[in-house]
Amino acid sequence: MSQKHHLGIRFIIFCLGLLVMAFGLDLLIIADLGPTPWDVLHVGLFTQFGLTIGSWSIIVGFFVLGISALIMKKIPKIGAYLNMLLLGLFMDMFLKLLTGITLDSLLEKIILFTLGIIINAIGMGIYISAQLGAGPRDSFMLAVTSKTGWKVSHVRRGMEVIVLFIGWLCGGPVFIGTIIFVGTIGTLVGLTLPFFQRLSDGLINKLDKHKGNNEINRGASI
């Protein structure tokens, strides 16, 4: 089915996924056991220069999209820009709402961290199922892969190591949770994406059938 069908429904699914994903990312930050490699960079930049973590997510995303555009010699899809802007805004929104939460034990941190990974994977599965385009980091990964012929897994791993190192130099929080996230997120998204892809496709197919039945009924009444 063309991505142009039911664009409004796809956009709602896309925004819902980013909302869930942002909540999961913020839980990882609050758990303080090590955020994602990219958030190590965002938190490090926030520590060094101020602004907000969400703002740095947007700024870094814009920079990454610029590099992707230079590599591919074409403007990224609108979904990449929406991903960049909405994810940063949603992250700041949840961080404000969750301000004041204190975790008194390691068990509480582990529980919150585990929830963060799972919720992030669910959000990724939902937003990708909308098929409105990859985010800035994924766009850059695909651009490098297409130009070099290297495996996606190698490019992604290399990106995250470099970003993690820069984030660490900026004072970002690197801990065991960051390694756990890198080692598990691919497997989790491999489970959530097919599930939510079926749900999204099923919803759109039902809307198509409903629209078709309405057209038939109107034709019969005439």
SEPA-658947 format. One record per residue (C-alpha): x, y, z; residue number from 0; chain. Coordinates in steps of 0.05 Angstrom, whole numbers, plus 5000, padded with zeros to 4 digits. Example, Ala and Ser with C-alpha at 12.3 -4.5 7.8 and 13.67 -1.06 7.14 Angstrom:
<pabas>
((5246, 4910, 5156), 0, A)
((5273, 4979, 5143), 1, A)
</pabas>
This chain:
<pabas>
((5000, 5000, 5000), 0, A)
((5026, 5069, 4984), 1, A)
((5052, 5111, 5042), 2, A)
((5007, 5167, 5017), 3, A)
((4945, 5129, 5038), 4, A)
((4915, 5154, 5103), 5, A)
((4972, 5202, 5116), 6, A)
((4935, 5231, 5176), 7, A)
((4930, 5163, 5210), 8, A)
((5003, 5149, 5195), 9, A)
((5022, 5216, 5225), 10, A)
((4983, 5201, 5289), 11, A)
((5018, 5133, 5295), 12, A)
((5085, 5167, 5281), 13, A)
((5074, 5219, 5336), 14, A)
((5049, 5168, 5385), 15, A)
((5111, 5126, 5374), 16, A)
((5158, 5185, 5384), 17, A)
((5119, 5204, 5448), 18, A)
((5128, 5134, 5476), 19, A)
((5200, 5131, 5453), 20, A)
((5217, 5198, 5486), 21, A)
((5186, 5174, 5552), 22, A)
((5229, 5112, 5550), 23, A)
((5292, 5152, 5536), 24, A)
((5278, 5198, 5595), 25, A)
((5267, 5139, 5641), 26, A)
((5337, 5114, 5622), 27, A)
((5366, 5182, 5639), 28, A)
((5329, 5186, 5706), 29, A)
((5349, 5115, 5725), 30, A)
((5421, 5139, 5723), 31, A)
((5450, 5072, 5703), 32, A)
((5473, 5096, 5635), 33, A)
((5430, 5126, 5579), 34, A)
((5435, 5111, 5505), 35, A)
((5501, 5129, 5470), 36, A)
((5468, 5189, 5436), 37, A)
((5438, 5213, 5502), 38, A)
((5507, 5207, 5534), 39, A)
((5527, 5260, 5482), 40, A)
((5464, 5302, 5493), 41, A)
((5472, 5301, 5569), 42, A)
((5546, 5317, 5562), 43, A)
((5532, 5377, 5518), 44, A)
((5477, 5399, 5566), 45, A)
((5527, 5394, 5623), 46, A)
((5579, 5434, 5586), 47, A)
((5537, 5487, 5551), 48, A)
((5468, 5490, 5583), 49, A)
((5404, 5493, 5542), 50, A)
((5363, 5429, 5551), 51, A)
((5375, 5356, 5535), 52, A)
((5318, 5357, 5484), 53, A)
((5348, 5420, 5451), 54, A)
((5415, 5384, 5442), 55, A)
((5378, 5324, 5413), 56, A)
((5349, 5371, 5361), 57, A)
((5414, 5408, 5347), 58, A)
((5454, 5344, 5340), 59, A)
((5399, 5314, 5297), 60, A)
((5401, 5375, 5251), 61, A)
((5477, 5369, 5245), 62, A)
((5472, 5294, 5229), 63, A)
((5418, 5307, 5177), 64, A)
((5463, 5359, 5144), 65, A)
((5519, 5309, 5138), 66, A)
((5470, 5257, 5110), 67, A)
((5446, 5307, 5058), 68, A)
((5518, 5321, 5037), 69, A)
((5534, 5247, 5031), 70, A)
((5471, 5230, 4992), 71, A)
((5468, 5297, 4955), 72, A)
((5394, 5303, 4968), 73, A)
((5348, 5331, 5022), 74, A)
((5325, 5278, 5073), 75, A)
((5251, 5262, 5077), 76, A)
((5205, 5304, 5119), 77, A)
((5197, 5247, 5169), 78, A)
((5270, 5255, 5189), 79, A)
((5259, 5328, 5207), 80, A)
((5194, 5313, 5244), 81, A)
((5230, 5258, 5283), 82, A)
((5286, 5306, 5302), 83, A)
((5239, 5362, 5326), 84, A)
((5185, 5322, 5360), 85, A)
((5231, 5274, 5397), 86, A)
((5270, 5332, 5427), 87, A)
((5207, 5369, 5447), 88, A)
((5175, 5307, 5477), 89, A)
((5239, 5291, 5516), 90, A)
((5240, 5360, 5547), 91, A)
((5166, 5355, 5563), 92, A)
((5173, 5289, 5601), 93, A)
((5236, 5311, 5636), 94, A)
((5199, 5371, 5664), 95, A)
((5140, 5327, 5685), 96, A)
((5187, 5276, 5718), 97, A)
((5229, 5328, 5754), 98, A)
((5234, 5313, 5828), 99, A)
((5232, 5237, 5822), 100, A)
((5283, 5207, 5869), 101, A)
((5306, 5134, 5868), 102, A)
((5330, 5110, 5936), 103, A)
((5355, 5041, 5918), 104, A)
((5392, 5004, 5864), 105, A)
((5331, 4959, 5854), 106, A)
((5288, 5020, 5837), 107, A)
((5340, 5043, 5787), 108, A)
((5343, 4974, 5755), 109, A)
((5267, 4971, 5749), 110, A)
((5262, 5041, 5719), 111, A)
((5320, 5026, 5672), 112, A)
((5288, 4961, 5648), 113, A)
((5222, 4996, 5636), 114, A)
((5259, 5050, 5598), 115, A)
((5290, 5000, 5550), 116, A)
((5224, 4964, 5538), 117, A)
((5183, 5028, 5529), 118, A)
((5236, 5056, 5482), 119, A)
((5234, 4993, 5440), 120, A)
((5158, 4997, 5438), 121, A)
((5161, 5070, 5416), 122, A)
((5211, 5054, 5361), 123, A)
((5167, 4998, 5336), 124, A)
((5106, 5043, 5334), 125, A)
((5139, 5103, 5300), 126, A)
((5175, 5061, 5248), 127, A)
((5111, 5024, 5231), 128, A)
((5081, 5090, 5208), 129, A)
((5131, 5088, 5149), 130, A)
((5141, 5164, 5148), 131, A)
((5217, 5160, 5144), 132, A)
((5276, 5145, 5189), 133, A)
((5304, 5192, 5241), 134, A)
((5368, 5233, 5233), 135, A)
((5414, 5179, 5262), 136, A)
((5383, 5124, 5220), 137, A)
((5385, 5168, 5158), 138, A)
((5460, 5179, 5170), 139, A)
((5471, 5105, 5180), 140, A)
((5436, 5088, 5115), 141, A)
((5474, 5143, 5078), 142, A)
((5542, 5116, 5101), 143, A)
((5520, 5045, 5086), 144, A)
((5498, 5062, 5015), 145, A)
((5563, 5099, 4999), 146, A)
((5612, 5050, 5031), 147, A)
((5578, 4983, 5023), 148, A)
((5594, 4967, 5095), 149, A)
((5545, 4926, 5136), 150, A)
((5491, 4965, 5172), 151, A)
((5510, 4932, 5238), 152, A)
((5582, 4954, 5231), 153, A)
((5564, 5025, 5212), 154, A)
((5514, 5031, 5270), 155, A)
((5564, 5002, 5320), 156, A)
((5619, 5049, 5295), 157, A)
((5572, 5109, 5300), 158, A)
((5553, 5093, 5371), 159, A)
((5624, 5081, 5394), 160, A)
((5646, 5149, 5366), 161, A)
((5586, 5185, 5395), 162, A)
((5595, 5151, 5462), 163, A)
((5668, 5172, 5464), 164, A)
((5652, 5245, 5447), 165, A)
((5596, 5245, 5499), 166, A)
((5643, 5217, 5551), 167, A)
((5694, 5271, 5536), 168, A)
((5638, 5323, 5546), 169, A)
((5623, 5293, 5615), 170, A)
((5563, 5251, 5594), 171, A)
((5543, 5194, 5641), 172, A)
((5572, 5128, 5616), 173, A)
((5555, 5067, 5657), 174, A)
((5537, 4993, 5650), 175, A)
((5466, 5011, 5627), 176, A)
((5493, 5042, 5564), 177, A)
((5527, 4977, 5545), 178, A)
((5464, 4937, 5562), 179, A)
((5422, 4983, 5519), 180, A)
((5469, 4975, 5459), 181, A)
((5468, 4900, 5467), 182, A)
((5392, 4891, 5475), 183, A)
((5356, 4946, 5436), 184, A)
((5365, 4913, 5368), 185, A)
((5334, 4848, 5392), 186, A)
((5276, 4884, 5426), 187, A)
((5260, 4926, 5365), 188, A)
((5263, 4863, 5324), 189, A)
((5205, 4839, 5366), 190, A)
((5165, 4903, 5372), 191, A)
((5170, 4927, 5300), 192, A)
((5136, 4867, 5266), 193, A)
((5081, 4868, 5318), 194, A)
((5065, 4941, 5311), 195, A)
((5074, 4938, 5235), 196, A)
((5018, 4887, 5233), 197, A)
((4975, 4930, 5278), 198, A)
((4986, 4993, 5236), 199, A)
((4975, 4957, 5170), 200, A)
((4913, 4923, 5198), 201, A)
((4884, 4989, 5221), 202, A)
((4896, 5022, 5154), 203, A)
((4867, 4962, 5117), 204, A)
((4804, 4965, 5160), 205, A)
((4797, 5039, 5145), 206, A)
((4804, 5024, 5071), 207, A)
((4749, 4971, 5075), 208, A)
((4705, 5017, 5115), 209, A)
((4714, 5072, 5064), 210, A)
((4699, 5023, 5007), 211, A)
((4635, 4999, 5041), 212, A)
((4612, 5070, 5051), 213, A)
((4623, 5085, 4978), 214, A)
((4584, 5023, 4958), 215, A)
((4527, 5041, 5005), 216, A)
((4523, 5111, 4978), 217, A)
((4522, 5084, 4907), 218, A)
((4466, 5036, 4925), 219, A)
((4424, 5091, 4957), 220, A)
((4430, 5133, 4895), 221, A)
</pabas>
